[in-house]
Amino acid sequence: MAEPGTWLALELLRDRLQQIRIEDGYHTDLGLGAMHLERNQALEADAPFTLLVATAIDPLPDASGRTIEVSAIAWTIEYVLPLDGAGGVGPDRLAHRGRADVVRALGGDLRGEAVRLSNLRIDGCEITGDTDARGAAVVITQVTGRIDVTETKQRATL
């Protein structure tokens, strides 16, 4: 059986992020770095890395019907950079560049790209300082948004 549409939405976002490369006109090479869809992978990762997770899945009753369910998935992308060196560019500036790249990569229409996904939108961004699991100083850029997923309601078969 195919993965749920909610998981496919995260995979689509990851695929779009993996296209971020300086050679393709972006500010950063975010797409070449480690990208995780599982929180436990990020706990073990060294910066830089990108974590993409769903933070909420809310059914949209007004858009759903007897045979389909439409849900809005709230997602968060965390782009984590080491504070102690980012190739000659300061980590805060690189965080701003990464945010701009994420916004650009996720922009555009989903038609023809994803059958069950629609209405991709970015809600906000936050740039903060923190420490990673090993105690190293990092800059974390969080971009948040939502995407709608339409799934068919099927009866379970025994």
ABEGO torsion letter per residue (X at the ends): XBBBAAAAAAAAAAAAAAABBAAAGBABAAAABBBBABAAAAAABBOBBBBBBBABBBBBAAABBAABBBBBBBBBBBBBBBAAEAGGBBAAAAAAAAAAAAAAAABEBABGABAABBGBBBABBBBBBBBBAAGBBBBBBBBBBBBBBBBBBBBBBX
